[in-house]
């Protein structure tokens, strides 16, 4: 899992496991995308969760279950000077963009492509999303971020969240596992638990 997947998935998974199987332990890892298939094949990794669109065409014998569809939004601090205009339009071009760049998830490639096509320069790059809420809350930077994560960060309504007018603004959040282990009882149980709790989640 990337850090954003951990933020979104781990709390409810842990609560569910505490209720039904309190003795189960979970270890999460961050593995570069091009190593995930091999780790799944070897059984060193049971699942990958997130968006690996850049790798999917290369995958062999990998089961891909779509969990839900997300989309990118721009999150800025409350009372940001750019805000919306008199017509209630949000101008992304007026925002200094904070972006995340790593090789754990394909979000980074999608954001980079989106920014390029929108002719919007990224002015600050960090390696993960962990620091973005505090940076955005204390500055005029905005972050392009999945809506599911923006909602979690905005628990006290301290941010403004704006839609981005972009034609291919969608993210498939998937569960990846290897066909060799699909009949393993523990793998099957955990796969069903994840899909049951998150499938068709509405963002």
Beta strands, then each sheet from edge to edge (+ up, - down):
strand 1: 48-50
strand 2: 62-70
strand 3: 72-77
strand 4: 96-100
strand 5: 122-126
strand 6: 141-146
strand 7: 159-163
strand 8: 171-178
sheet 1: 1+ 8- 2+
sheet 2: 5+ 4+ 6+ 3- 7+
end
